[in-house]
Amino acid sequence: MTESETPSVTEEQVYNTLRKLIDPELGINIVDLGLIYDVQIQGEAVTIRMTLTTRGCPLHGTFTQAVERSLKELPGVDSVTVEVVWEPAWNPDMITPEGKQALAGAGRGAPAW
């Protein structure tokens, strides 16, 4: 990687920013929900590979716009590409232990998984 390609933003900063984006139906962030599959940083360009809980999710455009907008606010990020993928298909096993705790603590009862 050349000096001009050295990321000025870190993967940790990207994930911390994405943790601020909350799924409105489940009330937990999209990282702990398991929707973020991959983060790539190339210089000032960030590419996010993510999924949604269902293909017919009515918030598809809202999520991708929120990811793009929030990451572009980070210093050192010039461009953001959000790639929504369906393989592997999302399932509740992808929720982090923190996400499962948040679901249980939000009055949604103990998760069935």
Protein Blocks (a to p, Z undefined) as FASTA:
>chain_A
ZZklpcfbdfklmmmmmmmpccfklopafklnopafbdcdehjaccdddddfbfklmklm
mmmmmmmmmmmmpghiabdcddddfbdcddfklpcfklmmmmmmnonopafZZ
